[in-house]
Each structure stands twice: as structure tokens, then as C-alpha cells.
Amino acid sequence: MPKLSVIIPAYNEGENIHSDLNKIIESLHKVTDDFEIIIVNDGSKDDTLKEVGKIKDKRLKIKSYEENKGKGYALKYGFSFAKGKYITFMDADLDINPDSLKNFFKYMEFYNADIIVGSKRHPQSKVHYPFLRRVLSKSYQILIFLLFRLNVSDTQSGLKLLKYDCAKDLLKKVTVKKYAFDLELLVNAKRQGYKVVEAPIFLDYKFNSTINLKAIKGIFIDTLGIAYRTYILRYYDKR
């Protein structure tokens, strides 16, 4: 199989990043031996960088900057160093079991898809997820469908697989640096005619992340900005 680049943004993940990266490496071996992991230290204030540096693996690339800029910025920055034919975006906290990635390539080949999105709402997904997060997530997905008629039931899942050329094309127009990066990527993909397919995941929510009012406000503002660029500026339609 052609080379796989796995891009992982990390912000203040020092407590678990060492063990989580070892789990990710173990899971990737079940998919391919030809991979690279690009860890982007997104301005962490703890010992994330130190803990990542303890892992001695030539396939691990560490990229870092001092100011926290957000998930979207970190993923775009990490992509600029990617060498693989396939690109995976993965969250550092491992709420989603990295073993989920094994089936993504099968889905991509079977459906001839450009993007595979891990989905909590896929009928074959196994999900442990608190009620409040379910309500917030479902409400957001309803809003997204009303605004964009996007035929994706879980835009915000942290695990995605893309063909390199598709990722390169789409990321040129992704402007969101923080909250709604995933949504902008998929709205852009729809406007450009790329095929997106959802695949099952194994999700075990670890209760180590919070959705506060600031985050909810940020997601809402980002989403309205994407709508403005979609329907007013026609930004994603331009070549």
C-alpha cells in the first residue's frame, strides 16, 4: 500500500501523549508499515513536547510552534510536511480507537471515495458517549443540514482519511483555524464534487475534554462564517 501520513494536532496532551502515540503506532502496523506520523505541538503549555520526544521512532516527525492557534491551523501546518499518498487526520486524545482506521481503506476502495469520515452515527459504530454531548452533537448536525444540505451525519469526528491530492486541493480554501475546521473541509468538498463516505468507529469518550460556552460560541461563529463564504462570497466555488 502507498505511504500513509498521519497528522495529529496536540495541545496540552503531556499526561497521555506518550502512551497514546505508542497505541497509534501499534494500530498503524495493522494497516501498513509504510507510514509517517506528524505530531503538531499546537503551542502546548505543559510537557507535551518533552513526552513526544521520548518516543524514538524515525517515522515520527515533531513540528512545533509557541502560540496556540487551533486544530484547523495545526492540521494545515502538519499537512505541509506530509509525504504520503493518503492523509489521515487523527485527534491526540484517542477518544476514537485508532484501530477504526483499518476499515477506512476498504471503504475508500469499495466506494471509490476521496474522503472517509469516521462517524459516531454509522450503524456499525460502537460508541460510549455522554447524553449532553449527544444532544449538542445532534443539534449541531441538524443546523449543518439546514444550512448546507450536507449529507454527512457526523462532520466533527476527529478521524478522517483523504487522498493526498484531494486534501491538497481542499486545504487551499480552508480558512477556519479553530472550531469548525472539519465542517469547512466537508462543505468545500461538496462544492468541489469530491466523494465523501462515512465509516464506523469505536469511540470511548474519556471525559477529558469540555464543551464550554466559549467553544459553543466559537463553533457557531465559525459555522456562520462558512455559510457566508458559501452563499454570499461563493468562495468555495471559485477555482
C-alpha positions in Angstrom: 0.0 0.0 0.0 1.3 3.5 -0.7 2.6 5.6 2.1 0.2 7.0 4.8 0.8 10.3 6.5 -1.0 10.6 9.9 -1.3 14.2 11.2 -2.1 14.7 14.9 -2.5 18.1 16.5 -1.7 18.1 20.2 -2.4 20.8 22.8 -1.6 20.1 26.4 -1.6 16.4 26.0 1.5 15.7 28.0 -0.1 13.4 30.5 -1.2 10.8 28.0 0.6 11.6 24.7 3.4 9.1 25.2 1.2 6.1 25.8 -1.3 7.2 23.2 1.3 7.5 20.5 2.5 4.0 21.2 -1.1 2.8 20.8 -1.4 4.7 17.5 1.9 3.2 16.2 0.7 -0.3 17.2 -2.6 0.3 15.3 -0.9 1.7 12.2 1.1 -1.5 11.9 -2.1 -3.3 11.4 -2.8 -1.1 8.3 0.6 -0.6 6.8 4.3 -0.5 7.6 4.9 2.5 5.3 3.6 5.4 7.4 4.8 8.6 9.0 3.3 10.4 12.0 3.4 14.1 12.1 2.8 15.5 15.6 2.0 19.2 15.6 2.6 20.7 19.1 0.0 23.5 19.0 1.5 25.8 21.5 1.2 23.5 24.5 2.0 24.9 27.9 2.7 21.6 29.6 5.3 18.9 28.8 3.7 17.6 25.6 6.8 18.3 23.5 9.1 16.6 26.0 6.9 13.5 26.2 6.6 13.2 22.4 10.4 13.5 22.2 10.8 10.4 24.4 9.5 8.2 21.5 12.4 7.1 19.4 10.9 6.2 16.0 12.2 7.6 12.7 8.7 7.7 11.3 7.7 10.2 13.9 8.1 13.9 12.9 7.6 16.6 15.5 6.6 20.1 14.5 6.0 22.8 17.0 5.3 26.5 17.5 4.8 28.5 20.7 1.4 30.1 20.3 -1.8 28.0 20.4 -3.5 28.6 17.1 -6.2 25.9 17.0 -6.9 22.5 15.4 -7.5 23.8 11.9 -4.2 25.7 11.8 -2.3 22.7 13.2 -3.7 20.3 10.7 -2.9 22.6 7.7 0.6 23.2 9.1 1.2 19.5 9.6 -0.1 18.7 6.1 2.6 21.0 4.6 5.2 18.3 5.7 3.2 15.2 4.6 4.8 12.9 2.0 2.1 10.2 1.9 -0.3 9.3 -0.9 -3.0 9.1 1.8 -3.6 11.5 4.6 -5.2 10.7 8.0 -6.3 13.4 10.4 -6.4 12.0 14.0 -7.1 13.5 17.4 -4.4 13.0 20.1 -6.8 12.1 22.9 -7.7 8.7 21.4 -11.4 9.0 22.2 -11.7 7.2 18.8 -9.8 3.9 18.9 -7.1 4.1 16.1 -8.0 0.5 15.2 -11.0 2.1 13.5 -8.7 3.1 10.7 -8.3 -0.5 9.4 -11.6 -0.4 7.6 -11.3 3.1 6.2 -9.1 1.9 3.3 -11.6 -0.9 2.5 -14.4 1.7 2.4 -12.3 4.1 0.2 -11.6 1.3 -2.3 -15.1 -0.2 -2.3 -16.9 3.2 -2.8 -14.1 4.8 -4.8 -14.3 7.7 -2.3 -12.0 10.7 -1.9 -12.7 11.2 1.8 -13.6 8.7 4.5 -15.2 10.2 7.6 -15.4 8.3 10.9 -19.0 8.6 12.1 -20.5 8.1 15.5 -23.8 7.6 13.8 -22.8 4.9 11.4 -25.0 1.8 12.2 -21.9 -0.3 12.8 -20.2 2.2 15.2 -19.7 1.3 18.8 -20.0 4.4 20.9 -19.8 5.3 24.5 -20.8 9.0 24.7 -22.4 11.1 27.4 -26.0 12.3 26.9 -25.3 16.0 26.9 -22.6 15.6 24.2 -25.1 13.5 22.2 -27.7 16.3 22.4 -25.2 19.0 21.4 -23.8 17.0 18.6 -27.2 16.1 17.2 -28.4 19.7 17.4 -25.3 20.9 15.6 -25.7 18.3 12.8 -29.4 19.4 12.3 -28.1 23.0 11.9 -25.5 21.9 9.5 -28.0 20.1 7.4 -30.4 23.1 7.3 -27.6 25.4 6.3 -25.6 23.3 3.8 -27.7 20.2 3.0 -24.5 18.3 3.8 -25.1 14.5 3.6 -22.7 13.7 6.4 -24.2 12.7 9.8 -21.0 13.4 11.8 -18.9 16.2 10.5 -16.9 16.8 13.7 -15.4 13.3 14.1 -11.6 13.6 14.6 -10.7 10.6 12.4 -10.6 11.1 8.6 -8.8 9.6 5.7 -8.2 11.6 2.5 -6.4 11.1 -0.8 -3.4 13.4 -0.9 -4.4 15.3 -4.0 -7.9 15.8 -2.6 -6.5 17.1 0.7 -4.1 19.5 -1.0 -6.9 20.9 -3.1 -9.4 21.4 -0.3 -6.9 22.8 2.3 -6.1 25.7 0.0 -9.5 27.1 0.8 -9.9 26.1 4.4 -9.7 29.3 6.5 -11.1 28.2 9.9 -8.2 27.8 12.3 -10.1 26.5 15.4 -13.6 25.1 15.9 -15.3 24.3 12.6 -12.3 23.2 10.5 -13.9 19.8 9.8 -17.2 21.4 8.6 -15.4 23.8 6.3 -13.4 20.9 4.8 -16.5 18.9 4.0 -18.6 21.9 2.8 -15.7 22.7 0.4 -15.5 19.0 -0.6 -19.2 19.0 -1.5 -18.9 22.2 -3.6 -15.9 20.7 -5.4 -17.6 17.4 -6.2 -15.4 15.1 -4.1 -17.0 11.9 -2.9 -17.4 11.6 0.9 -18.3 8.3 2.6 -18.8 7.6 6.3 -17.3 4.6 8.1 -17.9 3.1 11.5 -15.7 3.9 14.5 -15.1 2.7 18.1 -15.5 5.7 20.4 -14.9 5.6 24.1 -15.3 9.2 25.4 -12.8 9.8 28.1 -14.4 12.9 29.7 -11.1 14.8 29.5 -12.4 17.5 27.1 -15.1 20.0 27.8 -17.6 22.0 25.7 -17.9 25.4 27.3 -19.8 28.5 26.3 -16.7 29.9 24.6 -16.4 26.8 22.5 -20.1 26.8 21.6 -19.9 30.4 20.6 -16.8 29.8 18.6 -18.3 26.9 16.7 -21.4 28.9 15.9 -19.5 32.0 14.7 -17.2 29.7 12.5 -20.3 28.0 11.1 -21.9 31.3 10.1 -18.7 32.4 8.5 -18.6 29.2 6.4 -22.3 29.9 5.4 -21.3 33.5 4.4 -18.4 32.3 2.3 -20.6 29.6 0.7 -23.7 31.6 -0.3 -22.6 35.2 -0.4 -19.0 35.2 -1.5 -19.3 31.8 -3.4 -15.7 31.4 -2.1 -15.6 27.6 -2.4 -17.0 27.6 -5.9 -14.1 29.6 -7.3 -11.1 28.0 -8.9 
